[in-house]
Amino acid sequence: MQVKFSAEASGDAHAYFVFEGAKGIVFPEGAPDELNAAVKRAGAVSRFKGGAGQVLEFLSPEWSKADRVLVCGVGKKDKAGPIDWQKAAGGVVKRLIASGAESLSLLGAPEKAVAAQIAFGARLAAYRFDAYRPNLKKDKRPTLESITVVFESATAAKNEYSALSARAEGVELARDLVSEPPNVLHPESYAERIRELADLGVGVEVLDEPAMKSLGMNSLLGVGQGSIRGSRLCVMVWSGAKDKSAKPLILVGKGVTFDTGGISLKPGPGMEDMKGDMGGSAAVVGAMKAIARRKAKANVVGIVGLVENMPDGAAQRPGDIVKAASGKTIEILNTDAEGRLVLADALWYAQTKFKPRAVIDLATLTGAILISLGHEHAGLFSNDDDLAAQITSAGLAEGEPVWRLPMGTAYDKQIDSDVADMKNIGNRSAGSIVAAQFLQRFVEEGVAWAHLDIAGTAWKPGNDNPLEPVWATGWGVRLLDRLVADSYED
């Protein structure tokens, strides 16, 4: 979607942002008097008050050159923040995307920072994944081709939007990756997509199975041994800080490109969604693109373990014991608890290779987090209060909220094994916490670490957030890029 800035409105649809006031609707400066009169009349019938998310639409009004005029509520002026502006813009775009309108002007931004947020929200809302719908009916195809944010100093607004545009590119990439079908996106082809980041100045290294075997990554390799697709570990390095040798922030992502559950086979209904079990890795890859695109002044490393969990004669069995690269042994009780096995070796590699400033892993790890938090929050687990606070703050600022859950040695007894250093599952209680306790066993003492369980946020059925599509959300890219910008740049 083309997003641009101009001092003047144009196109076949105009949208005005208004506020909900104590004595009625508050219009932006420059709104035509005829609009005020029309809204008062229509508002009395429709109960439109300028509340957040409310929209009025006028078709072919005589008092405007535009074929459509929309009025979009942002809510109360003194409470409107960046997310409110984004959602107001996104709601308009969602309404018009396949309406027949081809160009849209958004009017009423009071300052350049708001104009940039409007553009960001419009772009996020315009995303669609139609790559495999060549025969989509004409009335279902998107018609909206360009969006113009109207602001008196268009150049200043465009400059303000530059970093947000990079963030949007990262979100779009993450959404594309999660949406791809598993016969197209598998570990080998996924690695090739990641190699493309080299064009942005990202150092990319891909470890194949022999390379991982030589490092002792039997925990990760065991997950993929039932698949005809070779597993991969992809390393992305961005060295943007003044001191290129300074300790980096490391982002680690679970990349199970399809998860059948292995020998511990998942139920058939809904298994198609398991193409999205690489949502954590997609967030990391998308964040690395955003960071590189805006040339962040920080050292950041992204590491993703890519596997396909399939059941065949060579697949890992319940009862197997594997030795991870760290030297710790794991008794496999359930092959569907595979993400933590992938992350165990990826976390070891991150700490051994790079000596990080902090490590954050993201994974669609447990169904239990859905029971706890639904689709509204990601679960946050951490051994460091400062890091947890940074993540929480970035998530709130970007509309990707997290909720910190407890950890403690009392949960460890669930994964203590009689025949190995640990089991890969506990009993059915506190499943998300126990999974985090498992991961913490692969974090070296003194390393600041956080784990984000995004099983409820990486994809959302029936999504009513105008900034997100119905399924793949690209969750985590905005949070991670904001975290780097706020806490890790020079």
Secondary structure, DSSP 8 states (H G I E B T S, - for coil): -EEEEESS--SSEEEEEEEEETTEEE--TT--HHHHHHHHHHHHHHT----TT-EEEEES-TT-SSSEEEEEE---GGG--HHHHHHHHHHHHHHHTTSS--EEEEE---SHHHHHHHHHHHHHHH----TT-TT--GGGS----EEEEE-SSHHHHHHHHHHHHHHHHHHHHHHHHHHS-TTTS-HHHHHHHHHGGGGGT-EEEEE-HHHHHHTT-HHHHHHHTTSSS--EEEEEEEE-SSSTTS--EEEEEEEEEEE--TTS---STTGGGGGGTTHHHHHHHHHHHHHHHTT-SSEEEEEEEEEEE--STTS--TT-EEE-TTS-EEE-S-TT--HHHHHHHHHHHHHHHH--SEEEEEE---THHHHHHTTT-EEEEES-HHHHHHHHHHHHHHT--EEE----GGGGGGG--SSSSEES---STTHHHHHHHHHHTTS-TT--EEEEE-TTTSB-TT---TTS-SSB--TTHHHHHHHHHHHT--
